[in-house]
């Protein structure tokens, strides 16, 4: 059965979201979900799940270059616990360098004239694409 995933790049202000499919092994940015003083915008996550009907959620786990847990690993684990409310299988994947790769890819696209100004939201959503594609490539 084909699998559609939603991938999340957790951040303390914003969470990048991408949708991916195993048939094409590709992903596209969906946007960002706010994550502020009131916590994660679960209304937005519910709306995204309702729109895309994923069969799995994938969360990037922040780690240092040596593989040790990143500074926000505990916050990501709380986010994963919150995602359990949607009743979907949840997988994690190493997200090392995904934000750097995303920013570089967007800068290259801008140099080539295929996109304009790059926002933090663009980088967060693109990082989620890298997370989704890593997960799909490893299946």
The first five atom37 places (N, CA, C, CB, O) and aatype in JSON, in Angstrom:
{
  "aatype": [20, 20, 20, 20, 20, 20, 20, 20, 20, 20, 20, 20, 20, 20, 20, 20, 20, 20, 20, 20, 20, 20, 20, 20, 20, 20, 20, 20, 20, 20, 20, 20, 20, 20, 20, 20, 20, 20, 20, 20, 20, 20, 20, 20, 20, 20, 20, 20, 20, 20, 20, 20, 20, 20, 20, 20, 20, 20, 20, 20, 20, 20, 20, 20, 20, 20, 20, 20, 20, 20, 20, 20, 20, 20, 20, 20, 20, 20, 20, 20, 20, 20, 20, 20, 20, 20, 20, 20, 20, 20, 20, 20, 20, 20, 20, 20, 20, 20, 20, 20, 20, 20, 20, 20, 20, 20, 20, 20, 20, 20, 20, 20, 20, 20, 20, 20, 20, 20, 20, 20, 20, 20, 20, 20, 20, 20, 20, 20, 20, 20, 20, 20, 20, 20, 20, 20, 20, 20, 20],
  "atom_mask": [
    [1, 1, 1, 1, 1],
    [1, 1, 1, 1, 1],
    [1, 1, 1, 1, 1],
    [1, 1, 1, 1, 1],
    [1, 1, 1, 1, 1],
    [1, 1, 1, 1, 1],
    [1, 1, 1, 1, 1],
    [1, 1, 1, 1, 1],
    [1, 1, 1, 1, 1],
    [1, 1, 1, 1, 1],
    [1, 1, 1, 1, 1],
    [1, 1, 1, 1, 1],
    [1, 1, 1, 1, 1],
    [1, 1, 1, 1, 1],
    [1, 1, 1, 1, 1],
    [1, 1, 1, 1, 1],
    [1, 1, 1, 1, 1],
    [1, 1, 1, 1, 1],
    [1, 1, 1, 1, 1],
    [1, 1, 1, 1, 1],
    [1, 1, 1, 1, 1],
    [1, 1, 1, 1, 1],
    [1, 1, 1, 1, 1],
    [1, 1, 1, 1, 1],
    [1, 1, 1, 1, 1],
    [1, 1, 1, 1, 1],
    [1, 1, 1, 1, 1],
    [1, 1, 1, 1, 1],
    [1, 1, 1, 1, 1],
    [1, 1, 1, 1, 1],
    [1, 1, 1, 1, 1],
    [1, 1, 1, 1, 1],
    [1, 1, 1, 1, 1],
    [1, 1, 1, 1, 1],
    [1, 1, 1, 1, 1],
    [1, 1, 1, 1, 1],
    [1, 1, 1, 1, 1],
    [1, 1, 1, 1, 1],
    [1, 1, 1, 1, 1],
    [1, 1, 1, 1, 1],
    [1, 1, 1, 1, 1],
    [1, 1, 1, 1, 1],
    [1, 1, 1, 1, 1],
    [1, 1, 1, 1, 1],
    [1, 1, 1, 1, 1],
    [1, 1, 1, 1, 1],
    [1, 1, 1, 1, 1],
    [1, 1, 1, 1, 1],
    [1, 1, 1, 1, 1],
    [1, 1, 1, 1, 1],
    [1, 1, 1, 1, 1],
    [1, 1, 1, 1, 1],
    [1, 1, 1, 1, 1],
    [1, 1, 1, 1, 1],
    [1, 1, 1, 1, 1],
    [1, 1, 1, 1, 1],
    [1, 1, 1, 1, 1],
    [1, 1, 1, 1, 1],
    [1, 1, 1, 1, 1],
    [1, 1, 1, 1, 1],
    [1, 1, 1, 1, 1],
    [1, 1, 1, 1, 1],
    [1, 1, 1, 1, 1],
    [1, 1, 1, 1, 1],
    [1, 1, 1, 1, 1],
    [1, 1, 1, 1, 1],
    [1, 1, 1, 1, 1],
    [1, 1, 1, 1, 1],
    [1, 1, 1, 1, 1],
    [1, 1, 1, 1, 1],
    [1, 1, 1, 1, 1],
    [1, 1, 1, 1, 1],
    [1, 1, 1, 1, 1],
    [1, 1, 1, 1, 1],
    [1, 1, 1, 1, 1],
    [1, 1, 1, 1, 1],
    [1, 1, 1, 1, 1],
    [1, 1, 1, 1, 1],
    [1, 1, 1, 1, 1],
    [1, 1, 1, 1, 1],
    [1, 1, 1, 1, 1],
    [1, 1, 1, 1, 1],
    [1, 1, 1, 1, 1],
    [1, 1, 1, 1, 1],
    [1, 1, 1, 1, 1],
    [1, 1, 1, 1, 1],
    [1, 1, 1, 1, 1],
    [1, 1, 1, 1, 1],
    [1, 1, 1, 1, 1],
    [1, 1, 1, 1, 1],
    [1, 1, 1, 1, 1],
    [1, 1, 1, 1, 1],
    [1, 1, 1, 1, 1],
    [1, 1, 1, 1, 1],
    [1, 1, 1, 1, 1],
    [1, 1, 1, 1, 1],
    [1, 1, 1, 1, 1],
    [1, 1, 1, 1, 1],
    [1, 1, 1, 1, 1],
    [1, 1, 1, 1, 1],
    [1, 1, 1, 1, 1],
    [1, 1, 1, 1, 1],
    [1, 1, 1, 1, 1],
    [1, 1, 1, 1, 1],
    [1, 1, 1, 1, 1],
    [1, 1, 1, 1, 1],
    [1, 1, 1, 1, 1],
    [1, 1, 1, 1, 1],
    [1, 1, 1, 1, 1],
    [1, 1, 1, 1, 1],
    [1, 1, 1, 1, 1],
    [1, 1, 1, 1, 1],
    [1, 1, 1, 1, 1],
    [1, 1, 1, 1, 1],
    [1, 1, 1, 1, 1],
    [1, 1, 1, 1, 1],
    [1, 1, 1, 1, 1],
    [1, 1, 1, 1, 1],
    [1, 1, 1, 1, 1],
    [1, 1, 1, 1, 1],
    [1, 1, 1, 1, 1],
    [1, 1, 1, 1, 1],
    [1, 1, 1, 1, 1],
    [1, 1, 1, 1, 1],
    [1, 1, 1, 1, 1],
    [1, 1, 1, 1, 1],
    [1, 1, 1, 1, 1],
    [1, 1, 1, 1, 1],
    [1, 1, 1, 1, 1],
    [1, 1, 1, 1, 1],
    [1, 1, 1, 1, 1],
    [1, 1, 1, 1, 1],
    [1, 1, 1, 1, 1],
    [1, 1, 1, 1, 1],
    [1, 1, 1, 1, 1],
    [1, 1, 1, 1, 1],
    [1, 1, 1, 1, 1],
    [1, 1, 1, 1, 1],
    [1, 1, 1, 1, 1]
  ],
  "atom_positions": [
    [[0.85, -1.19, 0.0], [0.0, 0.0, 0.0], [0.89, 1.25, 0.0], [-0.96, 0.0, 1.23], [1.83, 1.33, 0.78]],
    [[0.6, 2.21, -0.86], [1.41, 3.44, -0.9], [1.35, 4.18, 0.43], [0.93, 4.36, -2.03], [0.32, 4.21, 1.11]],
    [[2.47, 4.77, 0.78], [2.55, 5.5, 2.05], [2.74, 6.99, 1.78], [3.71, 4.95, 2.92], [3.61, 7.38, 1.0]],
    [[1.92, 7.79, 2.43], [2.07, 9.25, 2.41], [2.52, 9.66, 3.81], [0.73, 9.97, 2.0], [1.91, 9.28, 4.81]],
    [[3.59, 10.43, 3.86], [4.1, 10.86, 5.16], [4.02, 12.37, 5.31], [5.55, 10.38, 5.35], [4.06, 13.11, 4.33]],
    [[3.91, 12.8, 6.54], [4.12, 14.2, 6.89], [5.39, 14.23, 7.71], [2.89, 14.82, 7.68], [5.53, 13.51, 8.69]],
    [[6.33, 15.07, 7.29], [7.6, 15.19, 8.01], [7.65, 16.53, 8.72], [8.8, 15.04, 7.04], [7.17, 17.54, 8.21]],
    [[8.25, 16.52, 9.92], [8.31, 17.72, 10.75], [9.76, 18.04, 11.11], [7.48, 17.53, 12.03], [10.52, 17.18, 11.54]],
    [[10.13, 19.32, 10.91], [11.42, 19.84, 11.35], [11.11, 20.75, 12.54], [12.19, 20.63, 10.18], [10.73, 21.91, 12.37]],
    [[11.28, 20.21, 13.75], [10.89, 20.92, 14.97], [11.83, 22.08, 15.27], [10.88, 19.96, 16.16], [13.05, 21.95, 15.2]],
    [[11.23, 23.21, 15.59], [11.98, 24.37, 16.05], [11.23, 25.01, 17.2], [12.21, 25.38, 14.9], [10.03, 24.8, 17.36]],
    [[11.93, 25.8, 17.99], [11.31, 26.41, 19.16], [10.32, 27.51, 18.8], [12.37, 26.96, 20.07], [9.47, 27.86, 19.62]],
    [[10.41, 28.07, 17.6], [9.46, 29.1, 17.14], [8.5, 28.58, 16.07], [10.21, 30.3, 16.6], [7.32, 28.92, 16.04]],
    [[9.06, 27.75, 15.17], [8.29, 27.23, 14.04], [8.67, 25.77, 13.81], [8.55, 28.06, 12.76], [9.77, 25.33, 14.12]],
    [[7.71, 25.04, 13.26], [7.94, 23.65, 12.87], [7.69, 23.56, 11.37], [7.01, 22.65, 13.68], [6.58, 23.79, 10.9]],
    [[8.75, 23.22, 10.64], [8.6, 23.04, 9.2], [7.86, 21.75, 8.92], [9.97, 23.05, 8.5], [8.04, 20.75, 9.62]],
    [[7.01, 21.76, 7.87], [6.22, 20.58, 7.53], [6.36, 20.31, 6.03], [4.73, 20.77, 7.92], [6.33, 21.23, 5.21]],
    [[6.51, 19.03, 5.7], [6.57, 18.61, 4.3], [5.73, 17.35, 4.15], [8.04, 18.37, 3.83], [5.53, 16.6, 5.1]],
    [[5.24, 17.13, 2.93], [4.52, 15.91, 2.61], [5.35, 15.11, 1.63], [3.1, 16.22, 2.04], [5.95, 15.67, 0.7]],
    [[5.39, 13.81, 1.83], [6.16, 12.95, 0.93], [5.4, 11.67, 0.64], [7.52, 12.63, 1.52], [4.52, 11.27, 1.4]],
    [[5.76, 11.04, -0.47], [5.13, 9.78, -0.86], [6.18, 8.77, -1.25], [4.13, 10.0, -2.01], [7.16, 9.1, -1.93]],
    [[5.98, 7.52, -0.82], [6.98, 6.51, -1.12], [6.96, 6.07, -2.58], [6.78, 5.32, -0.23], [7.96, 5.55, -3.07]],
    [[5.85, 6.26, -3.28], [5.77, 5.86, -4.69], [6.79, 6.66, -5.51], [4.33, 6.08, -5.25], [7.49, 6.1, -6.36]],
    [[6.88, 7.96, -5.24], [7.81, 8.82, -5.98], [9.11, 9.04, -5.21], [7.16, 10.16, -6.29], [10.09, 9.54, -5.77]],
    [[9.12, 8.67, -3.92], [10.28, 8.91, -3.04], [10.67, 10.39, -3.04], [11.48, 8.05, -3.47], [11.84, 10.74, -2.94]],
    [[9.65, 11.24, -3.16], [9.91, 12.68, -3.16], [8.99, 13.37, -2.17], [9.73, 13.28, -4.58], [8.0, 12.8, -1.7]],
    [[9.33, 14.63, -1.87], [8.56, 15.39, -0.9], [8.46, 16.84, -1.36], [9.2, 15.31, 0.51], [9.27, 17.32, -2.16]],
    [[7.45, 17.52, -0.83], [7.23, 18.94, -1.12], [6.94, 19.68, 0.17], [6.07, 19.12, -2.14], [6.37, 19.11, 1.1]],
    [[7.35, 20.95, 0.24], [7.05, 21.72, 1.46], [5.56, 21.99, 1.59], [7.82, 23.05, 1.45], [4.87, 22.25, 0.59]],
    [[5.06, 21.93, 2.81], [3.67, 22.27, 3.1], [3.62, 23.67, 3.73], [3.02, 21.22, 4.05], [2.69, 24.44, 3.46]],
    [[4.6, 23.99, 4.55], [4.64, 25.27, 5.23], [5.17, 25.1, 6.64], [3.26, 25.91, 5.26], [5.97, 24.21, 6.92]],
    [[4.72, 25.98, 7.53], [5.17, 25.91, 8.91], [3.98, 25.93, 9.86], [6.13, 27.06, 9.23], [2.9, 26.4, 9.52]],
    [[4.23, 25.4, 11.05], [3.28, 25.42, 12.15], [3.91, 26.26, 13.24], [2.92, 23.95, 12.66], [5.08, 26.07, 13.58]],
    [[3.16, 27.18, 13.8], [3.69, 28.01, 14.87], [3.95, 27.18, 16.12], [2.73, 29.16, 15.19], [3.22, 26.23, 16.42]],
    [[5.0, 27.56, 16.84], [5.35, 26.92, 18.09], [5.88, 28.03, 18.99], [6.4, 25.76, 17.9], [7.06, 28.36, 18.95]],
    [[5.01, 28.58, 19.79], [5.41, 29.72, 20.61], [5.07, 29.52, 22.07], [4.77, 30.98, 20.12], [5.06, 28.39, 22.57]],
    [[4.79, 30.62, 22.73], [4.51, 30.58, 24.16], [3.27, 29.73, 24.48], [4.31, 31.98, 24.69], [3.19, 29.14, 25.56]],
    [[2.32, 29.68, 23.55], [1.11, 28.88, 23.76], [1.33, 27.41, 23.39], [-0.05, 29.45, 22.94], [0.43, 26.58, 23.55]],
    [[2.51, 27.08, 22.91], [2.81, 25.71, 22.52], [2.58, 25.51, 21.03], [1.96, 24.74, 23.32], [2.38, 26.46, 20.28]],
    [[2.6, 24.27, 20.63], [2.45, 23.9, 19.22], [1.02, 24.17, 18.77], [2.82, 22.42, 19.0], [0.07, 23.88, 19.49]],
    [[0.87, 24.72, 17.56], [-0.44, 24.99, 16.98], [-1.04, 23.68, 16.45], [-0.34, 26.06, 15.84], [-0.92, 23.37, 15.26]],
    [[-1.67, 22.92, 17.34], [-2.23, 21.63, 16.94], [-3.45, 21.77, 16.04], [-2.59, 20.82, 18.18], [-3.78, 20.84, 15.31]],
    [[-4.13, 22.92, 16.08], [-5.24, 23.13, 15.13], [-4.7, 23.09, 13.7], [-5.96, 24.48, 15.41], [-5.32, 22.51, 12.81]],
    [[-3.55, 23.71, 13.5], [-2.92, 23.72, 12.17], [-2.46, 22.32, 11.78], [-1.72, 24.7, 12.13], [-2.64, 21.9, 10.63]],
    [[-1.87, 21.59, 12.72], [-1.45, 20.21, 12.42], [-2.66, 19.36, 12.05], [-0.69, 19.59, 13.62], [-2.6, 18.58, 11.1]],
    [[-3.76, 19.5, 12.81], [-4.98, 18.75, 12.49], [-5.46, 19.07, 11.08], [-6.08, 19.05, 13.51], [-5.88, 18.17, 10.35]],
    [[-5.41, 20.35, 10.71], [-5.86, 20.76, 9.37], [-4.96, 20.15, 8.28], [-5.86, 22.3, 9.25], [-5.45, 19.71, 7.24]],
    [[-3.65, 20.12, 8.53], [-2.72, 19.55, 7.56], [-2.96, 18.04, 7.43], [-1.25, 19.83, 7.98], [-2.95, 17.5, 6.32]],
    [[-3.17, 17.37, 8.54], [-3.45, 15.93, 8.51], [-4.75, 15.67, 7.75], [-3.54, 15.35, 9.95], [-4.84, 14.73, 6.96]],
    [[-5.75, 16.5, 8.0], [-7.04, 16.35, 7.32], [-6.9, 16.56, 5.81], [-8.07, 17.35, 7.89], [-7.57, 15.9, 5.01]],
    [[-6.03, 17.48, 5.42], [-5.83, 17.77, 3.99], [-5.05, 16.67, 3.28], [-5.09, 19.1, 3.83], [-5.4, 16.29, 2.16]],
    [[-4.0, 16.15, 3.92], [-3.08, 15.22, 3.23], [-3.32, 13.75, 3.54], [-1.69, 15.56, 3.6], [-2.82, 12.89, 2.81]],
    [[-4.07, 13.43, 4.59], [-4.36, 12.04, 4.97], [-3.1, 11.16, 5.0], [-5.37, 11.45, 3.99], [-3.04, 10.14, 4.32]],
    [[-2.1, 11.55, 5.79], [-0.87, 10.76, 5.84], [-1.11, 9.4, 6.5], [0.23, 11.52, 6.6], [-2.05, 9.23, 7.29]],
    [[-0.25, 8.45, 6.16], [-0.3, 7.14, 6.8], [0.77, 7.04, 7.89], [-0.12, 6.03, 5.76], [0.8, 6.07, 8.66]],
    [[1.66, 8.06, 7.95], [2.75, 8.05, 8.94], [3.23, 9.48, 9.15], [3.94, 7.13, 8.47], [3.18, 10.31, 8.24]],
    [[3.69, 9.76, 10.37], [4.33, 11.03, 10.71], [5.81, 10.75, 10.93], [3.67, 11.7, 11.98], [6.17, 9.74, 11.55]],
    [[6.67, 11.64, 10.44], [8.11, 11.48, 10.59], [8.66, 12.76, 11.22], [8.81, 11.18, 9.21], [8.39, 13.86, 10.75]],
    [[9.43, 12.6, 12.28], [9.98, 13.74, 13.0], [11.51, 13.67, 12.95], [9.48, 13.77, 14.47], [12.1, 12.64, 13.25]],
    [[12.12, 14.78, 12.56], [13.58, 14.87, 12.57], [14.09, 14.99, 13.99], [14.06, 16.06, 11.73], [13.61, 15.82, 14.76]],
    [[15.06, 14.14, 14.34], [15.66, 14.19, 15.67], [16.98, 14.95, 15.61], [15.89, 12.75, 16.24], [17.88, 14.57, 14.87]],
    [[17.09, 16.04, 16.37], [18.31, 16.83, 16.35], [19.45, 16.13, 17.09], [18.07, 18.2, 16.96], [19.3, 15.72, 18.24]],
    [[20.57, 16.0, 16.41], [21.76, 15.42, 17.03], [22.98, 16.25, 16.65], [21.94, 13.93, 16.6], [22.99, 16.95, 15.64]],
    [[23.99, 16.15, 17.48], [25.26, 16.8, 17.18], [26.02, 15.96, 16.15], [26.1, 16.99, 18.47], [25.63, 14.83, 15.85]],
    [[27.09, 16.51, 15.62], [27.89, 15.82, 14.61], [28.36, 14.45, 15.09], [29.09, 16.66, 14.22], [28.51, 13.52, 14.29]],
    [[28.6, 14.32, 16.41], [29.07, 13.04, 16.94], [27.93, 12.06, 17.24], [29.87, 13.27, 18.21], [28.17, 10.96, 17.72]],
    [[26.68, 12.48, 16.95], [25.53, 11.61, 17.17], [24.88, 11.76, 18.52], [25.94, 10.22, 16.99], [23.84, 11.14, 18.77]],
    [[25.46, 12.57, 19.4], [24.85, 12.77, 20.72], [23.61, 13.65, 20.59], [25.88, 13.4, 21.71], [23.49, 14.41, 19.63]],
    [[22.69, 13.56, 21.55], [21.45, 14.33, 21.47], [21.7, 15.84, 21.36], [20.58, 14.04, 22.69], [22.62, 16.37, 21.98]],
    [[20.87, 16.52, 20.59], [20.97, 17.96, 20.44], [20.35, 18.68, 21.62], [20.31, 18.41, 19.15], [19.73, 18.06, 22.49]],
    [[20.52, 20.0, 21.64], [20.03, 20.82, 22.76], [18.52, 20.76, 22.93], [20.46, 22.25, 22.57], [18.02, 20.88, 24.05]],
    [[17.78, 20.57, 21.83], [16.32, 20.57, 21.94], [15.71, 19.17, 21.82], [15.72, 21.47, 20.88], [14.51, 19.03, 21.6]],
    [[16.54, 18.14, 21.96], [16.04, 16.78, 21.84], [14.88, 16.51, 22.81], [17.17, 15.78, 22.1], [13.9, 15.87, 22.42]],
    [[14.98, 16.97, 24.04], [13.9, 16.74, 25.02], [12.6, 17.39, 24.55], [14.3, 17.28, 26.42], [11.53, 16.81, 24.7]],
    [[12.68, 18.6, 23.99], [11.48, 19.28, 23.48], [10.89, 18.51, 22.3], [11.82, 20.73, 23.07], [9.67, 18.43, 22.16]],
    [[11.75, 17.96, 21.45], [11.27, 17.17, 20.3], [10.56, 15.91, 20.81], [12.44, 16.79, 19.36], [9.54, 15.51, 20.25]],
    [[11.08, 15.29, 21.85], [10.44, 14.1, 22.41], [9.06, 14.42, 22.97], [11.32, 13.49, 23.5], [8.14, 13.61, 22.85]],
    [[8.9, 15.6, 23.58], [7.57, 16.03, 24.06], [6.64, 16.22, 22.87], [7.68, 17.35, 24.89], [5.48, 15.82, 22.92]],
    [[7.15, 16.84, 21.78], [6.36, 17.03, 20.57], [5.9, 15.68, 20.0], [7.18, 17.81, 19.51], [4.75, 15.54, 19.59]],
    [[6.79, 14.71, 19.98], [6.43, 13.37, 19.49], [5.32, 12.77, 20.34], [7.68, 12.43, 19.5], [4.38, 12.17, 19.81]],
    [[5.42, 12.94, 21.67], [4.35, 12.46, 22.56], [3.02, 13.13, 22.21], [4.72, 12.72, 24.04], [1.98, 12.48, 22.23]],
    [[3.06, 14.44, 21.9], [1.84, 15.16, 21.54], [1.27, 14.65, 20.21], [2.13, 16.67, 21.44], [0.05, 14.58, 20.05]],
    [[2.14, 14.29, 19.27], [1.68, 13.79, 17.97], [0.93, 12.47, 18.09], [2.86, 13.63, 17.03], [0.16, 12.11, 17.2]],
    [[1.15, 11.74, 19.18], [0.47, 10.45, 19.38], [-1.05, 10.61, 19.37], [0.91, 9.81, 20.69], [-1.76, 9.65, 19.07]],
    [[-1.56, 11.8, 19.69], [-3.0, 12.03, 19.73], [-3.66, 11.81, 18.37], [-3.29, 13.43, 20.22], [-4.88, 11.63, 18.3]],
    [[-2.89, 11.84, 17.28], [-3.48, 11.7, 15.95], [-3.62, 10.25, 15.52], [-2.63, 12.44, 14.94], [-4.16, 9.97, 14.45]],
    [[-3.13, 9.31, 16.35], [-3.34, 7.9, 16.09], [-2.62, 7.35, 14.87], [-4.77, 7.66, 15.95], [-3.03, 6.34, 14.31]],
    [[-1.56, 8.01, 14.46], [-0.78, 7.56, 13.3], [0.58, 7.03, 13.75], [-0.6, 8.71, 12.26], [1.11, 7.48, 14.76]],
    [[1.14, 6.08, 13.0], [2.5, 5.65, 13.33], [3.46, 6.83, 13.24], [2.95, 4.5, 12.39], [3.32, 7.69, 12.37]],
    [[4.44, 6.87, 14.13], [5.42, 7.95, 14.15], [6.82, 7.35, 14.06], [5.28, 8.82, 15.44], [7.16, 6.44, 14.8]],
    [[7.6, 7.88, 13.14], [9.0, 7.47, 13.0], [9.88, 8.69, 13.22], [9.27, 6.84, 11.6], [9.45, 9.83, 13.03]],
    [[11.11, 8.44, 13.63], [12.07, 9.53, 13.75], [13.24, 9.24, 12.82], [12.56, 9.7, 15.22], [13.49, 8.09, 12.45]],
    [[13.93, 10.29, 12.45], [15.09, 10.15, 11.58], [16.1, 11.23, 11.94], [14.69, 10.23, 10.07], [15.72, 12.34, 12.34]],
    [[17.35, 10.91, 11.82], [18.42, 11.86, 12.1], [18.26, 13.07, 11.18], [19.83, 11.2, 11.9], [18.21, 12.93, 9.96]],
    [[18.17, 14.24, 11.77], [17.99, 15.44, 10.95], [19.26, 16.28, 10.87], [16.84, 16.28, 11.5], [19.21, 17.44, 10.48]],
    [[20.38, 15.7, 11.24], [21.63, 16.44, 11.21], [21.8, 17.17, 9.89], [22.81, 15.51, 11.44], [21.67, 16.57, 8.83]],
    [[22.09, 18.44, 9.96], [22.41, 19.3, 8.81], [21.23, 19.59, 7.89], [23.5, 18.67, 8.01], [21.42, 20.23, 6.86]],
    [[20.01, 19.14, 8.21], [18.89, 19.37, 7.28], [18.62, 20.86, 7.07], [17.63, 18.68, 7.81], [18.33, 21.27, 5.95]],
    [[18.71, 21.66, 8.13], [18.47, 23.1, 7.96], [19.57, 23.76, 7.13], [18.37, 23.8, 9.33], [19.29, 24.64, 6.31]],
    [[20.82, 23.34, 7.34], [21.92, 23.88, 6.53], [21.77, 23.48, 5.07], [23.27, 23.4, 7.07], [21.98, 24.3, 4.18]],
    [[21.41, 22.23, 4.82], [21.21, 21.75, 3.45], [20.07, 22.51, 2.8], [20.94, 20.23, 3.43], [20.15, 22.89, 1.63]],
    [[18.99, 22.73, 3.54], [17.83, 23.43, 3.01], [18.19, 24.87, 2.65], [16.68, 23.41, 4.02], [17.84, 25.35, 1.57]],
    [[18.88, 25.54, 3.55], [19.27, 26.93, 3.29], [20.17, 27.02, 2.06], [19.99, 27.53, 4.51], [20.01, 27.92, 1.23]],
    [[21.13, 26.1, 1.93], [22.03, 26.1, 0.78], [21.27, 25.83, -0.51], [23.13, 25.05, 0.97], [21.53, 26.48, -1.52]],
    [[20.34, 24.89, -0.49], [19.55, 24.59, -1.69], [18.72, 25.8, -2.12], [18.62, 23.37, -1.44], [18.61, 26.09, -3.31]],
    [[18.13, 26.5, -1.14], [17.34, 27.69, -1.47], [18.22, 28.82, -2.01], [16.56, 28.17, -0.22], [17.84, 29.52, -2.93]],
    [[19.4, 28.98, -1.42], [20.33, 30.01, -1.91], [20.77, 29.69, -3.34], [21.56, 30.11, -0.98], [20.89, 30.6, -4.17]],
    [[21.03, 28.42, -3.64], [21.41, 28.04, -5.0], [20.28, 28.33, -5.98], [21.79, 26.55, -5.05], [20.53, 28.82, -7.08]],
    [[19.05, 28.03, -5.59], [17.9, 28.32, -6.45], [17.77, 29.82, -6.69], [16.6, 27.76, -5.82], [17.42, 30.25, -7.79]],
    [[18.05, 30.6, -5.66], [17.96, 32.06, -5.81], [19.03, 32.56, -6.77], [18.1, 32.75, -4.44], [18.76, 33.42, -7.61]],
    [[20.25, 32.03, -6.65], [21.34, 32.42, -7.55], [20.99, 32.12, -9.0], [22.63, 31.7, -7.18], [21.35, 32.88, -9.9]],
    [[20.29, 31.01, -9.21], [19.91, 30.62, -10.56], [18.68, 31.37, -11.05], [19.65, 29.13, -10.61], [18.24, 31.19, -12.19]],
    [[18.12, 32.21, -10.2], [16.98, 33.03, -10.59], [15.64, 32.34, -10.51], [17.17, 33.51, -11.95], [14.63, 32.88, -10.97]],
    [[15.6, 31.14, -9.92], [14.33, 30.41, -9.88], [13.51, 30.71, -8.62], [14.58, 28.93, -9.97], [12.44, 30.14, -8.43]],
    [[14.02, 31.58, -7.77], [13.23, 31.99, -6.59], [13.73, 33.34, -6.08], [13.31, 30.92, -5.47], [14.85, 33.76, -6.37]],
    [[12.86, 33.99, -5.32], [13.2, 35.3, -4.77], [13.73, 35.18, -3.35], [12.0, 36.21, -4.8], [14.43, 34.23, -3.0]],
    [[13.37, 36.18, -2.55], [13.81, 36.27, -1.17], [13.54, 34.98, -0.4], [13.13, 37.44, -0.48], [12.53, 34.31, -0.62]],
    [[14.45, 34.63, 0.5], [14.33, 33.41, 1.29], [13.99, 33.79, 2.73], [15.64, 32.56, 1.23], [14.73, 34.54, 3.37]],
    [[12.87, 33.27, 3.23], [12.47, 33.55, 4.62], [12.85, 32.39, 5.53], [10.96, 33.84, 4.7], [13.17, 31.29, 5.06]],
    [[12.8, 32.65, 6.82], [13.05, 31.58, 7.8], [12.02, 30.45, 7.62], [13.0, 32.14, 9.25], [12.35, 29.27, 7.77]],
    [[10.77, 30.83, 7.31], [9.72, 29.84, 7.08], [10.06, 28.95, 5.89], [8.37, 30.52, 6.87], [9.83, 27.74, 5.93]],
    [[10.61, 29.55, 4.83], [11.02, 28.77, 3.65], [12.07, 27.73, 4.05], [11.58, 29.69, 2.54], [12.01, 26.58, 3.63]],
    [[13.04, 28.16, 4.85], [14.12, 27.26, 5.27], [13.55, 26.13, 6.13], [15.2, 28.03, 6.06], [13.94, 24.97, 5.95]],
    [[12.64, 26.45, 7.07], [12.06, 25.42, 7.93], [11.28, 24.39, 7.13], [11.15, 26.07, 8.98], [11.4, 23.19, 7.37]],
    [[10.48, 24.86, 6.17], [9.69, 23.93, 5.34], [10.61, 23.09, 4.45], [8.67, 24.71, 4.47], [10.38, 21.9, 4.26]],
    [[11.67, 23.72, 3.9], [12.61, 22.98, 3.06], [13.38, 21.94, 3.88], [13.58, 23.95, 2.37], [13.7, 20.86, 3.37]],
    [[13.69, 22.26, 5.13], [14.38, 21.3, 5.99], [13.48, 20.08, 6.22], [14.76, 21.96, 7.35], [13.97, 18.95, 6.28]],
    [[12.17, 20.3, 6.34], [11.24, 19.18, 6.5], [11.24, 18.31, 5.24], [9.8, 19.7, 6.79], [11.08, 17.09, 5.34]],
    [[11.42, 18.92, 4.06], [11.52, 18.15, 2.82], [12.73, 17.23, 2.89], [11.63, 19.1, 1.58], [12.63, 16.05, 2.52]],
    [[13.87, 17.74, 3.35], [15.07, 16.9, 3.47], [14.83, 15.75, 4.44], [16.27, 17.75, 3.93], [15.27, 14.63, 4.19]],
    [[14.13, 16.01, 5.54], [13.81, 14.97, 6.51], [12.93, 13.9, 5.85], [13.1, 15.57, 7.76], [13.18, 12.7, 5.99]],
    [[11.9, 14.34, 5.13], [11.0, 13.39, 4.46], [11.75, 12.54, 3.45], [9.86, 14.14, 3.76], [11.58, 11.33, 3.4]],
    [[12.59, 13.18, 2.64], [13.31, 12.45, 1.6], [14.33, 11.48, 2.2], [14.02, 13.43, 0.66], [14.55, 10.4, 1.64]],
    [[14.95, 11.85, 3.33], [15.86, 10.91, 4.0], [15.1, 9.68, 4.48], [16.55, 11.6, 5.2], [15.55, 8.55, 4.31]],
    [[13.94, 9.92, 5.07], [13.12, 8.8, 5.55], [12.74, 7.9, 4.37], [11.85, 9.32, 6.27], [12.89, 6.68, 4.44]],
    [[12.24, 8.5, 3.3], [11.79, 7.71, 2.15], [12.94, 6.96, 1.49], [11.12, 8.61, 1.12], [12.75, 5.83, 1.04]],
    [[14.12, 7.56, 1.44], [15.28, 6.9, 0.84], [15.73, 5.71, 1.67], [16.44, 7.9, 0.69], [16.29, 4.75, 1.13]],
    [[15.49, 5.76, 2.97], [15.94, 4.7, 3.86], [14.96, 3.54, 3.99], [16.21, 5.26, 5.19], [15.24, 2.57, 4.69]],
    [[13.82, 3.64, 3.35], [12.79, 2.59, 3.46], [13.16, 1.36, 2.68], [11.46, 3.1, 2.97], [12.41, 0.39, 2.67]]
  ]
}
